[in-house]
Each structure stands twice: as structure tokens, then as C-alpha cells.
Amino acid sequence: MEKIKHPDQIPSTADRISVRQLKAIFGGSIGNLVEWYDWYAYSAFAIYFSASFFPKGNPTTQLLNTAGIFALGFLMRPLGGYIFGRIADQIGRKQSMTLSVLLMSLGSLLIACTPTYKTIGLLAPILLLTARLLQGLSVGGEYGVSATYLSEMASKNRRGFYSSFQYVTLIGGQLLALAIQIALQQFFLSEEQLSEWGWRIPFAFGAILSLVALYLRKNLEETQAFENQKQKPKEKKGTLKELLKHPKAVATVIGLTLGGTLAFYTYTTYMQKFLVNTVHMSKEQSTLMSFFTLFIFACLQPVFGALSDKIGRRPLLIGFGSLGTLCTVPLLTTLSHTTSQWEAFFLLMAALVIVSGYTSINAVVKAELFPAQIRALGVGLPYALTVAIFGGTAEYIALWLKDWNHETYYYWYITFCIFLSLIVYVFMRDTKENSRLNQDTQ
């Protein structure tokens, strides 16, 4: 005789997830990976192509110029957050994500084909900037819309877990860029070949991958949350006027993003240059170190996301804010003086474990703050503004302070920003228990 299960052992409908939802989450996540690969390929290969777009000189100065364009690309992200957020709230999440990946593909193709400074002079950095601005516009829309899509597709009691795959694939984009870099470094090209023409390969590859993402996104299903509010008046959906009716939620997004984005870009995007320029590792050692730490970092995201489904979002955010405030200066100071690769690995890994308290759940926290008709814009625009100001300028400020022999000031700058976010985490309500996503089916 079959044993009758106790009611507590039977999964509730809030825990179950359908095949349709799983396919949507997979499709949305893979598309997200391809888009972020295109974005991060720029940073990963900057150590090789910086000399191709700027006059010869001090390597730090060339990296500074490249980082400046990286920062300018971030300035387009708020505009992308507005345009694609508005499209997602008014026309659909699926259509918005499809358009954003097309734009990213165009930017990657332009970088792959742009001649060097030696060939066309000032036009080379101008075309590089144009391509980066297109990519910034694309990725500015990608974050808010994909965060909204994954959060709306997830089952009620597993939102932290499933939405964490946004950062799994976001980090996965970096890993793919680094994996291609390692393969080119170790097996196919010399450093001279990489610097002369090999750096173009990942951008051409990214343009091709975007076609795969386009196919996946064209076959996605729309979320039920969007469908339920589809008939609402147009002026109630995806407008700044409607967004400004939620000032507390907007301020919360800015506050919780401030320290998290700066820490994230420091320990991921900028770290590869830091290991070469400050710790004095070789480019190959730096790339391998970044790859393995980022791989473990990606694996941590669902673990922390699932934990937030059990204990709430706020404890994880407070943990990140507290440890980030206390440990940033000691970690970076020790890392800058280490001569051991293993010590560098464990220091960097400790920093990434701390940052996971933010990265794993920040997408779902933001999505839980807004109603469906304004969610994509509400998540994307204030986030993109904050990232443009703090995340996008992170490596530029770090390199600028290093050039002026005041690199340690940057460590304190990160600490102060994380502390400001900690104040927000302490006073905000836990969005798991007060989620606007729960109202979408009512």
C-alpha cells in the first residue's frame, strides 16, 4: 500500500514550477549570458586592444583611456533602461529583450571591424566609443527587463533561487569572455598576435552568438504578470509620471545598488587589471585567476538565492553591507601586497563570497518593489543611473588614483559607498514578505 504523504511534505503550488516556466527561465537566462558576454569582452580584452585605439605611451594611460570609454558606455545605460523598460511595460518583456540583443550584436560587430589608430587616426577611438555607446544602450535595457522577466516567471516561494540565474548568466558572460581569452592565450595565438589582431576574434564571435540569443528570445512566452495588466491604459504603463508615484521604491533601488555595484565591478571587471597593474601578475596568470574565482562566484548565486527564499532578502543584504564595510580595506590592501597566487586567490574569493549577498538577490528585490505596469522601468532606470555613476566609473577612478599614487583612497571610497547601502538595508522592509509580485495574479 502506498504511504500517504503528510500535507507538509506535499509541494504547494507556490513551490511548483511548470515546464513552460523552466523553458522561459532557461531561454531568458541564455539570452542574458550572450548579451553580457558581448559587454564584458570589451573589459577582458582591453589589455590587448588599448594600444590599437590610442597613441603609444604609458600602459596605464592607455588603459585609462580605454576605461574612460568603458565609463562613457555606462552613461547610455540609463537611456537604455528608460527606452527598453518603457517598451517592456507597454508592449511586452519578450519584444524588449529581443530588440536589446540586436543592438548589442551591432555594437560587437562594429568593434570587430574598426581599423586601428595607426590606420585611421582619431576616427578609431570615435568608432570604438560609438560601438560602446550602442552596447551601453542595449545592456542598460537588458538588466531591468531580464530581472523583471525572470522574477515574474519564477514560482512564488522560489523567486530568490530562479531569479539568481540572472547573475549566474551575467557572470557566465564574463567567464565565456575569459575562457575565450585563455584559449587564445594558451593554445592559439602569441601575445603579439593577440595585441595586433587576435583581440577582434571575441567581438566577431559575440556578434554571431547574438543571433543565437535572438532565436531563443523570439520563441519565449510572455509573462502572466504582463498579460494580466495588458488592458490597462497606456498612460499607466511604463511612464516616468507613473514611476514617480513610487518615490520610496525608486530611492530603495538607488540605495541598495550603490555599494553593491561598486563592489561587483571592482572584484570582477576591474580585478583583472588590478592583478596585472598592482599585484604584478602576468596577463595569463590574471586571466586564469579571474576565470576560476568567477566560476565559483557564479556557482554561489543559486545557493544564496535559495537561502533568501528561506530566511528573507534583508539578512543577506545586511550581511553584505556589514562585511563589505569592515573587510574591503583589509582585503584590498593585503591583496595589493601579496606575492603568493594562492593567497591572492583566497583573498579575492573571500571578497566575492561577501558580494554574493548582494548579487544573488538584488534583481528579485528590485522586481518585488514595483507593480507590473511599471516594473521593468522601475527596476531598470534607477538601477542604470546608479550603475552609470558608480559601477561604470569604478575602474576609471581606480586607475586615475593609481596614476596619482593614491590607490588606497579607492579602497576607502568603496567602503564608504557600501556603508551608505548598509543604512538602506537596515531600514528597508524585507521584500520577500512584502512583494508586489504577489499582487500580479490577484
Residue pairs with C-beta under 8 A, 6 or more apart in sequence:
12 157
13 155
14 155
14 156
14 157
15 155
15 156
15 157
15 158
16 155
17 154
17 155
17 158
17 162
20 221
21 153
21 154
21 155
23 221
24 149
24 153
24 220
24 221
24 223
25 150
25 153
25 154
25 162
25 165
27 216
27 217
27 219
27 220
28 97
28 146
28 149
28 150
28 153
28 217
28 220
29 150
29 165
29 166
29 168
29 169
30 169
30 212
30 213
30 216
31 97
31 101
31 146
31 213
31 216
31 217
32 142
32 146
32 166
32 169
32 170
32 173
33 169
33 170
33 172
33 173
33 176
34 101
34 104
34 173
34 206
34 209
34 210
34 212
34 213
35 100
35 101
35 104
35 138
35 139
35 142
35 173
35 210
35 213
36 139
36 142
36 169
36 170
36 172
36 173
36 174
37 172
37 173
37 174
37 176
37 177
37 206
37 209
38 104
38 105
38 107
38 108
38 135
38 173
38 203
38 206
38 207
38 209
38 210
39 104
39 135
39 139
39 173
40 173
40 174
40 177
40 269
41 108
41 177
41 180
41 202
41 203
41 206
42 70
42 73
42 111
42 132
42 135
43 70
43 177
43 269
43 272
43 395
44 174
44 177
44 178
44 181
44 202
44 272
44 287
45 177
45 181
45 199
45 202
45 203
46 63
46 66
46 67
46 70
46 273
47 63
47 272
47 273
47 276
47 283
48 194
48 195
48 198
48 199
49 66
49 195
49 199
50 59
50 62
50 63
50 65
50 66
51 62
51 195
52 116
52 117
52 118
52 124
52 195
52 196
52 199
53 65
53 66
53 114
53 116
53 117
53 124
53 125
53 128
54 62
54 65
54 66
54 117
54 125
55 117
60 277
60 399
60 402
60 403
61 403
63 273
63 277
63 399
64 396
64 399
64 400
64 403
65 125
67 395
67 396
67 399
68 396
69 125
69 128
69 129
69 132
70 132
70 392
70 395
70 396
71 392
71 393
71 395
71 396
72 129
72 132
72 133
72 136
73 132
73 133
73 135
73 136
73 392
74 136
74 387
74 388
74 391
74 392
74 393
75 133
75 136
75 388
75 392
76 133
76 134
76 136
76 137
76 140
77 136
77 137
77 139
77 140
77 143
77 384
77 385
77 387
77 388
77 392
78 140
78 381
78 384
78 385
78 388
79 137
79 140
80 100
80 136
80 137
80 138
80 139
80 140
80 141
80 142
80 380
80 384
81 140
81 141
81 143
81 144
81 377
81 380
81 381
81 383
81 384
81 385
82 240
82 377
82 380
82 381
82 384
83 137
83 141
84 96
84 99
84 100
84 140
84 141
84 142
84 144
84 145
84 376
84 380
85 96
85 141
85 144
85 145
85 238
85 376
85 377
85 378
85 379
85 380
85 381
86 238
86 239
86 376
86 377
87 95
87 96
87 99
87 141
87 238
88 95
88 96
88 97
88 141
88 144
88 145
88 148
88 226
88 238
88 376
88 377
89 226
89 237
89 238
89 373
89 374
89 375
89 376
89 377
90 234
90 237
90 238
92 222
92 226
93 145
93 148
93 149
93 152
93 222
93 223
93 226
93 376
94 149
94 217
94 220
94 221
94 222
96 141
96 145
96 376
97 142
97 145
97 146
97 149
97 217
97 220
98 214
98 217
98 218
99 141
100 138
100 139
100 141
100 142
100 145
101 138
101 142
101 210
101 213
101 214
101 217
102 210
102 214
103 134
103 135
103 137
103 138
104 134
104 135
104 138
104 139
104 142
104 206
104 210
105 206
105 207
105 210
105 211
105 214
106 134
106 207
107 131
107 132
107 134
107 135
107 138
108 131
108 135
108 203
108 204
108 206
108 207
108 210
109 203
109 204
109 207
110 127
110 130
110 131
110 134
111 128
111 131
111 132
111 200
111 203
112 200
112 203
112 204
112 206
112 207
113 200
114 124
114 127
114 128
114 131
115 123
115 124
116 124
117 124
117 125
140 380
140 384
141 380
143 363
143 379
143 380
143 383
143 384
143 387
144 376
144 377
144 378
144 379
144 380
144 381
144 383
144 384
145 376
145 380
146 166
146 363
147 163
147 166
147 363
147 364
147 366
147 367
147 379
147 380
148 223
148 367
148 375
148 376
148 379
148 380
149 220
149 223
150 162
150 163
150 165
150 166
150 363
150 364
151 159
151 163
151 363
151 364
151 367
151 368
151 437
152 223
152 224
152 225
152 226
152 367
152 372
152 375
152 437
152 440
153 162
153 223
154 161
154 162
154 163
154 364
155 162
156 437
156 438
157 309
158 306
158 309
159 309
159 364
159 368
159 432
159 435
159 437
160 305
160 306
160 307
160 308
160 309
160 313
160 360
160 361
160 364
160 432
161 302
161 305
161 306
161 309
162 305
163 305
163 361
163 363
163 364
163 367
164 301
164 302
164 304
164 305
164 306
164 360
164 361
164 363
164 364
165 301
165 302
166 363
167 298
167 301
167 359
167 360
167 362
167 363
168 298
168 301
168 302
171 268
171 294
171 297
171 298
171 301
172 298
174 268
174 269
174 290
174 294
175 291
175 294
175 295
175 298
177 202
178 272
178 287
178 290
178 291
178 294
179 291
180 201
180 202
180 205
181 202
181 287
182 284
182 287
182 288
182 291
184 194
184 198
184 201
184 202
185 191
185 194
185 283
185 284
185 287
186 284
188 198
189 198
191 283
224 440
224 441
225 372
225 375
225 437
225 440
225 441
226 372
228 372
228 440
228 441
229 237
229 371
229 372
229 373
229 440
232 373
235 241
235 242
236 242
236 373
237 373
237 374
238 373
238 374
238 376
238 377
239 374
239 377
240 377
242 373
242 374
243 250
243 374
243 377
243 378
243 381
244 250
246 369
246 370
246 374
246 378
249 369
249 370
249 378
250 378
250 382
252 369
252 424
252 428
253 366
253 369
253 378
253 379
253 382
253 383
253 386
254 382
254 383
254 385
254 386
255 420
255 421
255 423
255 424
255 428
256 317
256 358
256 362
256 365
256 366
256 421
256 424
256 425
256 428
257 362
257 382
257 383
257 386
257 387
257 390
257 421
258 386
258 390
258 417
258 420
258 421
258 424
259 320
259 321
259 324
259 358
259 414
259 417
259 418
259 419
259 420
259 421
259 422
260 320
260 355
260 358
260 359
260 362
260 418
260 421
261 386
261 387
261 390
261 391
262 390
262 391
262 394
262 413
262 414
262 417
262 418
263 320
263 324
263 328
263 351
263 354
263 355
263 358
263 414
263 418
264 355
264 358
264 359
264 391
265 391
265 392
265 394
265 395
266 394
266 395
266 398
266 414
267 348
267 351
267 352
267 355
268 290
268 294
268 297
268 352
269 394
269 395
270 394
270 395
270 398
271 290
271 348
272 286
272 287
272 290
273 286
273 395
273 399
274 335
274 336
274 398
275 281
275 285
275 286
275 289
275 290
275 344
276 282
276 283
276 286
277 399
277 402
278 336
278 402
278 407
279 335
279 336
279 338
279 344
281 289
281 341
281 344
285 341
289 341
289 344
289 345
289 348
292 345
293 345
293 348
293 349
293 352
294 352
296 349
296 352
297 349
297 352
297 355
297 356
300 352
300 353
300 356
300 360
301 356
301 359
301 360
302 360
303 360
304 316
304 356
304 357
304 359
304 360
304 361
305 360
305 361
305 364
307 316
308 316
308 360
308 361
308 364
308 432
309 432
312 430
312 432
312 433
313 361
313 364
313 365
313 368
313 430
313 431
313 432
314 425
314 428
314 429
314 430
314 431
316 357
316 358
316 360
316 361
317 357
317 358
317 361
317 365
317 421
317 425
317 428
318 422
318 425
318 426
319 354
319 357
320 354
320 355
320 356
320 357
320 358
320 418
320 425
321 418
321 419
321 421
321 422
321 425
321 426
322 422
323 354
323 357
324 354
324 355
324 414
324 415
324 418
324 422
325 415
325 418
325 419
325 422
327 350
327 351
327 354
328 351
328 411
328 414
328 415
328 418
329 408
329 411
329 412
329 415
331 347
331 350
331 351
332 351
332 410
332 411
332 414
333 408
333 411
334 343
334 347
335 344
335 347
335 348
336 407
338 344
338 347
358 421
363 379
364 431
365 431
366 378
366 379
366 383
367 375
367 379
367 437
368 431
368 432
368 434
368 435
368 436
368 437
369 378
369 379
369 431
369 436
370 378
370 379
370 436
371 436
371 439
372 436
372 440
375 436
390 417
397 410
397 413
398 407
398 410
401 407
401 409
401 410
402 410
